Amino acid sequence: MECEQNSDSPVEIAMVGDLTDCESELTDRLLGVEVGGECTIYFDSPGGSPYCAMSLMTLIRYRELKATGIVTGECSSAALWPFAACENRIVTPFSVLLFHPMRWQSEENVGLAEAAEWARHFNELEHGMDELLAELFGVSWEFMSEWINPGRYVSGCEIAEAGLATMVQLSPIKATLSGSGSSNAVGTNGRTDEHENRSSTQTSKAN
């Protein structure tokens, strides 16, 4: 049974598993967010159909959703487009994102004319989507191409270093959830500012 969500908090949506298998449910969830409203989307997906990717991305952008995308595990292939469409993107050091060229899939017993038409369409679709992905992430096509061709697993650390997302460390989570500590800002080494201040004070006393 689903827990009733606080009406004052952003809608939370999980994009988990193959996006194509749950496209209808994900579409309904996105349509449930009011136009211009806030939502948090958690990603742990290997991808899916490129058309599904475009549809989910279009819903986020066209409805001007203030989406925060968080890669809790994997965000690969087709899942990259809805993630890139989020206003705020968050990764952890253990997040994994796979960039690769679009893969050709077709039914059996396809006629020659149909195969030729699909090849033409596929070529246009591939280039158009890759250029759009670079635009959504706010980087040049040349930069994005280095990850897409021939295909590369990119870590959360690399994504953050490239300025495509914000890095969060996992070490302060326990303290945050338990409500202890007034400050949980994460430093580059994963320690909280409160811990650093306390260590600095102890050092001064020792001197």
Backbone as CSV, one residue per row, in Angstrom:
resi,resn,N_x,N_y,N_z,CA_x,CA_y,CA_z,C_x,C_y,C_z
1,MET,0.850,-1.183,0.000,0.000,0.000,0.000,0.889,1.237,0.000
2,GLU,0.557,2.199,-0.804,1.359,3.407,-0.884,1.028,4.325,0.282
3,CYS,2.081,4.934,0.836,1.876,5.897,1.908,1.371,7.191,1.297
4,GLU,0.430,7.848,1.982,-0.099,9.109,1.479,0.952,10.194,1.619
5,GLN,1.236,10.888,0.562,2.294,11.876,0.559,1.779,13.216,1.042
6,ASN,2.611,13.914,1.801,2.271,15.247,2.279,2.009,16.148,1.085
7,SER,0.854,16.818,1.090,0.471,17.650,-0.060,1.403,18.836,-0.242
8,ASP,2.118,19.222,0.826,3.019,20.361,0.740,4.385,19.996,0.182
9,SER,4.697,18.711,0.115,6.009,18.283,-0.370,5.939,17.942,-1.856
10,PRO,7.064,18.043,-2.572,7.067,17.721,-4.003,6.675,16.266,-4.250
11,VAL,6.023,16.025,-5.359,5.669,14.660,-5.751,6.949,13.870,-6.000
12,GLU,6.992,12.631,-5.531,8.173,11.796,-5.733,7.839,10.683,-6.726
13,ILE,8.719,10.533,-7.722,8.504,9.554,-8.796,9.755,8.699,-8.934
14,ALA,9.578,7.398,-9.049,10.719,6.488,-9.214,10.748,5.966,-10.645
15,MET,11.810,6.284,-11.378,12.020,5.730,-12.711,13.014,4.586,-12.552
16,VAL,12.465,3.408,-12.317,13.271,2.233,-11.982,13.020,1.126,-13.004
17,GLY,14.086,0.453,-13.423,13.950,-0.622,-14.403,13.808,-0.087,-15.815
18,ASP,13.369,-0.951,-16.730,13.190,-0.563,-18.125,12.060,0.453,-18.234
19,LEU,12.355,1.644,-18.749,11.360,2.704,-18.831,10.174,2.323,-19.712
20,THR,10.440,1.540,-20.756,9.366,1.171,-21.683,8.311,0.324,-20.996
21,ASP,8.736,-0.546,-20.082,7.801,-1.438,-19.392,6.840,-0.685,-18.483
22,CYS,7.254,0.471,-18.000,6.400,1.222,-17.066,6.094,2.626,-17.586
23,GLU,6.132,2.797,-18.916,5.912,4.120,-19.499,4.547,4.685,-19.152
24,SER,3.513,3.859,-19.201,2.158,4.338,-18.915,2.055,4.861,-17.483
25,GLU,2.600,4.109,-16.544,2.563,4.523,-15.144,3.369,5.802,-14.923
26,LEU,4.564,5.877,-15.526,5.397,7.058,-15.376,4.733,8.291,-15.988
27,THR,4.073,8.101,-17.124,3.352,9.203,-17.770,2.254,9.725,-16.859
28,ASP,1.486,8.810,-16.268,0.419,9.212,-15.352,0.975,9.973,-14.150
29,ARG,2.107,9.511,-13.650,2.707,10.160,-12.486,3.164,11.579,-12.826
30,LEU,3.765,11.746,-14.002,4.212,13.083,-14.413,3.020,14.001,-14.678
31,LEU,1.957,13.448,-15.263,0.758,14.252,-15.516,0.055,14.613,-14.214
32,GLY,0.354,13.876,-13.155,-0.229,14.170,-11.851,0.408,15.362,-11.171
33,VAL,1.545,15.819,-11.704,2.198,17.017,-11.167,1.620,18.223,-11.896
34,GLU,1.177,19.208,-11.150,0.576,20.377,-11.789,1.601,21.089,-12.669
35,VAL,1.108,21.753,-13.703,1.992,22.480,-14.611,2.825,23.489,-13.821
36,GLY,4.140,23.427,-14.007,5.023,24.318,-13.280,5.305,23.871,-11.860
37,GLY,4.783,22.695,-11.485,4.958,22.208,-10.128,6.298,21.528,-9.906
38,GLU,6.573,21.227,-8.639,7.824,20.591,-8.273,7.645,19.079,-8.137
39,CYS,8.706,18.357,-8.468,8.707,16.915,-8.262,10.150,16.442,-8.109
40,THR,10.309,15.303,-7.472,11.616,14.688,-7.328,11.573,13.339,-8.031
41,ILE,12.511,13.112,-8.945,12.539,11.868,-9.715,13.793,11.088,-9.361
42,TYR,13.606,9.853,-8.900,14.725,8.987,-8.547,15.008,8.034,-9.707
43,PHE,16.247,7.969,-10.141,16.626,7.167,-11.300,17.460,5.954,-10.902
44,ASP,17.019,4.793,-11.356,17.824,3.572,-11.310,17.353,2.712,-12.477
45,SER,17.775,3.114,-13.676,17.244,2.512,-14.899,18.330,2.284,-15.939
46,PRO,18.273,1.114,-16.623,19.222,0.855,-17.706,18.797,1.477,-19.027
47,GLY,17.593,2.089,-19.044,17.136,2.733,-20.272,15.818,2.172,-20.782
48,GLY,15.682,2.142,-22.115,14.441,1.689,-22.732,14.357,2.209,-24.157
49,SER,13.137,2.338,-24.637,12.909,2.816,-26.003,13.280,4.290,-26.129
50,PRO,13.919,4.680,-27.243,14.218,6.104,-27.446,12.958,6.956,-27.531
51,TYR,11.870,6.372,-28.050,10.611,7.109,-28.128,10.051,7.353,-26.726
52,CYS,10.187,6.369,-25.850,9.766,6.531,-24.461,10.589,7.626,-23.794
53,ALA,11.891,7.624,-24.052,12.771,8.653,-23.494,12.323,10.044,-23.929
54,MET,12.006,10.191,-25.221,11.589,11.482,-25.739,10.254,11.914,-25.146
55,SER,9.349,10.960,-24.951,8.036,11.280,-24.406,8.133,11.781,-22.971
56,LEU,8.891,11.072,-22.136,9.033,11.470,-20.739,9.761,12.810,-20.628
57,MET,10.796,12.985,-21.446,11.527,14.247,-21.458,10.616,15.403,-21.881
58,THR,9.796,15.153,-22.903,8.888,16.191,-23.402,7.873,16.599,-22.354
59,LEU,7.348,15.638,-21.598,6.379,15.952,-20.544,7.006,16.870,-19.489
60,ILE,8.236,16.554,-19.114,8.920,17.355,-18.098,9.152,18.780,-18.594
61,ARG,9.607,18.905,-19.838,9.934,20.224,-20.378,8.676,21.016,-20.770
62,TYR,7.739,20.371,-21.460,6.556,21.079,-21.951,5.685,21.561,-20.798
63,ARG,5.594,20.763,-19.751,4.781,21.140,-18.596,5.572,22.012,-17.608
64,GLU,6.824,22.339,-17.985,7.679,23.228,-17.202,7.778,22.778,-15.745
65,LEU,7.971,21.481,-15.564,8.078,20.941,-14.220,9.422,21.319,-13.597
66,LYS,9.385,21.700,-12.350,10.615,21.999,-11.610,11.090,20.680,-10.987
67,ALA,11.707,19.870,-11.830,12.078,18.518,-11.426,13.501,18.457,-10.887
68,THR,13.666,17.717,-9.826,14.988,17.397,-9.304,15.235,15.921,-9.572
69,GLY,16.252,15.623,-10.354,16.574,14.238,-10.694,17.730,13.738,-9.838
70,ILE,17.552,12.585,-9.219,18.572,12.009,-8.353,18.908,10.608,-8.848
71,VAL,20.168,10.379,-9.206,20.590,9.050,-9.660,20.986,8.240,-8.430
72,THR,20.091,7.369,-8.013,20.344,6.553,-6.823,21.174,5.317,-7.151
73,GLY,21.181,4.922,-8.412,21.953,3.758,-8.847,22.498,3.982,-10.245
74,GLU,21.726,3.517,-11.240,22.138,3.646,-12.644,21.178,4.566,-13.389
75,CYS,21.726,5.333,-14.297,20.905,6.142,-15.206,21.578,6.064,-16.565
76,SER,21.135,5.130,-17.390,21.839,4.838,-18.635,20.939,4.919,-19.846
77,SER,21.582,5.064,-20.994,20.908,4.974,-22.283,19.713,5.923,-22.334
78,ALA,18.509,5.406,-22.605,17.321,6.246,-22.768,16.969,7.023,-21.506
79,ALA,17.373,6.539,-20.338,17.054,7.236,-19.085,17.780,8.575,-18.976
80,LEU,18.813,8.780,-19.795,19.577,10.023,-19.733,18.751,11.238,-20.128
81,TRP,17.797,11.068,-21.049,17.040,12.221,-21.543,16.117,12.801,-20.472
82,PRO,15.280,12.016,-19.799,14.479,12.622,-18.728,15.347,13.159,-17.588
83,PHE,16.494,12.517,-17.315,17.385,13.029,-16.277,17.952,14.384,-16.690
84,ALA,18.366,14.504,-17.941,18.924,15.765,-18.436,17.876,16.870,-18.448
85,ALA,16.593,16.489,-18.554,15.518,17.481,-18.596,15.226,18.087,-17.233
86,CYS,15.759,17.498,-16.165,15.509,17.994,-14.812,16.258,19.308,-14.571
87,GLU,15.622,20.233,-13.860,16.263,21.516,-13.541,17.462,21.313,-12.627
88,ASN,17.297,20.456,-11.648,18.375,20.154,-10.710,18.727,18.677,-10.835
89,ARG,20.015,18.398,-10.974,20.465,17.012,-11.139,21.454,16.680,-10.032
90,ILE,21.219,15.551,-9.375,22.037,15.148,-8.235,22.567,13.732,-8.453
91,VAL,23.837,13.535,-8.127,24.461,12.212,-8.224,25.244,11.952,-6.939
92,THR,25.612,10.688,-6.731,26.482,10.304,-5.629,27.769,9.763,-6.238
93,PRO,28.800,9.519,-5.434,30.035,8.957,-5.984,29.825,7.588,-6.616
94,PHE,28.712,6.923,-6.268,28.467,5.574,-6.767,27.462,5.535,-7.911
95,SER,26.979,6.694,-8.337,26.066,6.751,-9.483,26.811,6.353,-10.751
96,VAL,26.114,5.688,-11.656,26.707,5.258,-12.927,25.792,5.682,-14.069
97,LEU,26.374,6.283,-15.098,25.611,6.704,-16.267,26.307,6.185,-17.518
98,LEU,25.581,5.445,-18.335,26.143,4.890,-19.570,25.674,5.706,-20.765
99,PHE,26.641,6.289,-21.461,26.379,6.995,-22.715,26.821,6.085,-23.856
100,HIS,25.983,5.911,-24.870,26.358,5.074,-26.006,25.518,5.443,-27.227
101,PRO,25.962,5.067,-28.423,25.161,5.323,-29.623,23.840,4.559,-29.542
102,MET,22.813,5.108,-30.175,21.517,4.451,-30.193,21.613,3.083,-30.855
103,ARG,20.932,2.100,-30.283,20.995,0.744,-30.822,19.807,0.461,-31.733
104,TRP,20.119,-0.185,-32.849,19.107,-0.508,-33.841,18.346,-1.748,-33.412
105,GLN,17.011,-1.640,-33.377,16.155,-2.781,-33.092,15.020,-2.788,-34.107
106,SER,14.715,-3.979,-34.628,13.623,-4.084,-35.590,12.984,-5.458,-35.480
107,GLU,11.780,-5.551,-36.024,11.081,-6.835,-36.026,11.670,-7.756,-37.089
108,GLU,11.380,-9.043,-36.959,11.850,-9.994,-37.956,11.051,-9.836,-39.254
109,ASN,11.599,-10.352,-40.336,10.924,-10.359,-41.640,10.573,-8.946,-42.128
110,VAL,11.502,-8.029,-41.950,11.297,-6.669,-42.432,11.704,-6.606,-43.895
111,GLY,10.832,-6.010,-44.717,11.118,-5.892,-46.137,12.272,-4.945,-46.395
112,LEU,12.889,-5.065,-47.582,14.039,-4.250,-47.933,13.691,-2.767,-47.936
113,ALA,12.547,-2.411,-48.513,12.147,-1.000,-48.584,11.914,-0.440,-47.189
114,GLU,11.277,-1.247,-46.340,11.015,-0.798,-44.975,12.316,-0.652,-44.186
115,ALA,13.238,-1.581,-44.402,14.529,-1.516,-43.716,15.302,-0.273,-44.139
116,ALA,15.242,0.057,-45.427,15.941,1.242,-45.933,15.341,2.514,-45.338
117,GLU,14.009,2.550,-45.239,13.350,3.719,-44.664,13.683,3.841,-43.170
118,TRP,13.724,2.692,-42.472,14.060,2.709,-41.055,15.502,3.202,-40.853
119,ALA,16.413,2.798,-41.727,17.809,3.235,-41.627,17.899,4.754,-41.777
120,ARG,17.124,5.313,-42.722,17.123,6.764,-42.917,16.585,7.462,-41.676
121,HIS,15.447,6.965,-41.179,14.820,7.556,-40.001,15.727,7.412,-38.781
122,PHE,16.333,6.232,-38.637,17.197,5.949,-37.498,18.375,6.923,-37.466
123,ASN,18.951,7.204,-38.612,20.094,8.115,-38.696,19.707,9.522,-38.237
124,GLU,18.539,10.000,-38.696,18.076,11.324,-38.301,17.744,11.371,-36.817
125,LEU,17.085,10.309,-36.336,16.689,10.244,-34.932,17.913,10.231,-34.022
126,GLU,18.908,9.457,-34.389,20.107,9.335,-33.575,20.820,10.680,-33.426
127,HIS,21.051,11.363,-34.551,21.757,12.638,-34.504,20.946,13.699,-33.765
128,GLY,19.647,13.717,-34.024,18.793,14.711,-33.371,18.753,14.539,-31.864
129,MET,18.630,13.282,-31.414,18.556,13.030,-29.976,19.887,13.302,-29.285
130,ASP,20.978,12.977,-29.935,22.295,13.224,-29.339,22.551,14.724,-29.186
131,GLU,22.168,15.489,-30.199,22.339,16.936,-30.122,21.457,17.529,-29.026
132,LEU,20.239,16.994,-28.900,19.326,17.464,-27.862,19.866,17.141,-26.475
133,LEU,20.468,15.960,-26.309,21.021,15.577,-25.015,22.121,16.553,-24.592
134,ALA,22.988,16.903,-25.537,24.048,17.873,-25.246,23.448,19.220,-24.853
135,GLU,22.397,19.634,-25.555,21.755,20.918,-25.262,21.117,20.907,-23.878
136,LEU,20.450,19.806,-23.525,19.803,19.713,-22.214,20.827,19.770,-21.086
137,PHE,21.966,19.114,-21.290,23.018,19.117,-20.283,23.813,20.424,-20.282
138,GLY,23.637,21.220,-21.337,24.329,22.499,-21.403,25.795,22.384,-21.773
139,VAL,26.121,21.386,-22.613,27.500,21.208,-23.067,27.520,21.165,-24.588
140,SER,28.703,21.237,-25.158,28.832,21.202,-26.607,28.634,19.779,-27.136
141,TRP,28.269,19.676,-28.394,28.127,18.374,-29.025,29.448,17.632,-29.035
142,GLU,30.552,18.353,-29.243,31.872,17.723,-29.274,32.193,17.074,-27.920
143,PHE,31.847,17.753,-26.842,32.080,17.211,-25.500,31.244,15.953,-25.285
144,MET,29.950,16.024,-25.627,29.056,14.892,-25.423,29.445,13.710,-26.299
145,SER,29.929,13.992,-27.495,30.305,12.934,-28.432,31.433,12.067,-27.885
146,GLU,32.304,12.647,-27.079,33.418,11.873,-26.517,32.923,10.790,-25.567
147,TRP,31.749,11.023,-24.967,31.163,10.008,-24.086,30.282,9.027,-24.857
148,ILE,29.593,9.530,-25.857,28.637,8.684,-26.599,29.349,7.713,-27.530
149,ASN,30.396,8.146,-28.177,31.097,7.311,-29.168,32.499,6.949,-28.694
150,PRO,32.781,5.664,-28.568,31.938,4.512,-28.929,31.017,4.070,-27.804
151,GLY,31.007,4.772,-26.690,30.183,4.422,-25.534,31.048,4.382,-24.281
152,ARG,30.537,4.980,-23.201,31.363,5.060,-22.004,30.516,5.110,-20.743
153,TYR,30.954,4.341,-19.725,30.357,4.449,-18.400,30.996,5.654,-17.701
154,VAL,30.158,6.553,-17.219,30.638,7.765,-16.559,30.186,7.746,-15.108
155,SER,31.110,7.971,-14.201,30.789,7.932,-12.774,30.133,9.230,-12.323
156,GLY,29.505,9.158,-11.151,28.907,10.356,-10.587,29.927,11.448,-10.364
157,CYS,31.132,11.059,-9.954,32.201,12.042,-9.728,32.532,12.780,-11.017
158,GLU,32.617,12.049,-12.143,32.938,12.671,-13.421,31.824,13.597,-13.887
159,ILE,30.574,13.172,-13.674,29.431,14.002,-14.056,29.449,15.314,-13.285
160,ALA,29.747,15.228,-11.989,29.798,16.428,-11.158,30.967,17.329,-11.554
161,GLU,32.123,16.734,-11.817,33.295,17.511,-12.209,33.057,18.244,-13.525
162,ALA,32.235,17.646,-14.409,31.928,18.287,-15.689,30.862,19.366,-15.548
163,GLY,30.290,19.500,-14.341,29.288,20.526,-14.099,27.893,20.157,-14.545
164,LEU,27.647,18.851,-14.809,26.340,18.415,-15.285,25.386,18.077,-14.152
165,ALA,25.904,17.927,-12.947,25.079,17.586,-11.797,25.797,18.006,-10.524
166,THR,25.073,17.966,-9.418,25.636,18.270,-8.109,25.953,16.973,-7.385
167,MET,27.121,16.917,-6.778,27.535,15.730,-6.041,27.074,15.805,-4.592
168,VAL,26.511,14.707,-4.082,26.223,14.600,-2.653,26.942,13.376,-2.114
169,GLN,27.540,13.510,-0.953,28.197,12.392,-0.302,27.157,11.603,0.500
170,LEU,27.412,10.342,0.715,26.453,9.508,1.427,26.722,9.447,2.918
171,SER,27.914,9.831,3.370,28.277,9.686,4.777,27.393,10.451,5.757
172,PRO,26.858,11.658,5.407,26.046,12.377,6.401,24.594,11.910,6.453
173,ILE,24.176,10.962,5.595,22.761,10.614,5.493,22.198,10.138,6.822
174,LYS,22.941,9.281,7.539,22.455,8.732,8.803,22.150,9.837,9.791
175,ALA,23.066,10.805,9.881,22.862,11.912,10.804,21.671,12.763,10.397
176,THR,21.497,12.953,9.095,20.393,13.758,8.594,19.057,13.108,8.921
177,LEU,18.947,11.804,8.680,17.702,11.092,8.909,17.351,11.025,10.386
178,SER,18.352,10.946,11.252,18.096,10.848,12.686,17.802,12.197,13.307
179,GLY,18.054,13.285,12.513,17.752,14.622,12.991,18.827,15.204,13.867
180,SER,19.983,14.540,13.978,21.052,15.061,14.821,21.935,15.998,14.038
181,GLY,22.440,17.023,14.732,23.342,17.960,14.057,22.572,19.063,13.379
182,SER,23.026,20.288,13.540,22.324,21.416,12.937,22.826,21.721,11.551
183,SER,24.034,21.236,11.231,24.600,21.526,9.916,25.117,20.255,9.295
184,ASN,24.652,19.953,8.072,25.083,18.754,7.381,25.597,19.073,5.997
185,ALA,26.110,20.281,5.816,26.672,20.642,4.516,27.863,19.747,4.254
186,VAL,27.927,19.230,3.043,28.964,18.259,2.727,30.154,18.927,2.085
187,GLY,31.343,18.658,2.621,32.562,19.174,2.017,33.035,18.246,0.925
188,THR,34.102,18.610,0.260,34.598,17.800,-0.846,35.125,16.458,-0.381
189,ASN,35.483,16.361,0.910,35.999,15.092,1.401,34.924,14.257,2.070
190,GLY,33.660,14.708,1.997,32.557,13.943,2.534,32.276,14.220,3.997
191,ARG,33.097,15.044,4.705,32.848,15.370,6.092,31.930,16.571,6.178
192,THR,31.169,16.673,7.254,30.292,17.829,7.420,31.093,19.008,7.917
193,ASP,30.566,20.216,7.650,31.222,21.422,8.122,31.298,21.433,9.643
194,GLU,30.260,20.855,10.294,30.244,20.819,11.748,31.422,20.005,12.270
195,HIS,31.699,18.888,11.620,32.819,18.041,12.021,34.133,18.780,11.840
196,GLU,34.255,19.503,10.728,35.479,20.233,10.455,35.699,21.332,11.481
197,ASN,34.590,22.028,11.862,34.712,23.097,12.844,35.124,22.543,14.204
198,ARG,34.555,21.385,14.567,34.874,20.768,15.838,36.339,20.344,15.876
199,SER,36.829,19.780,14.772,38.222,19.360,14.689,39.150,20.554,14.801
200,SER,38.750,21.677,14.180,39.560,22.878,14.217,39.652,23.425,15.641
201,THR,38.522,23.355,16.375,38.485,23.837,17.754,39.392,22.999,18.641
202,GLN,39.333,21.679,18.457,40.152,20.779,19.250,41.632,21.044,19.006
203,THR,41.985,21.327,17.745,43.377,21.613,17.393,43.862,22.886,18.072
204,SER,42.973,23.904,18.132,43.346,25.161,18.762,43.584,24.979,20.245
205,LYS,42.751,24.146,20.911,42.907,23.898,22.328,44.204,23.166,22.594
206,ALA,44.560,22.264,21.712,45.792,21.497,21.904,47.009,22.393,21.837
207,ASN,46.885,23.471,21.027,47.996,24.401,20.916,48.019,25.377,22.084
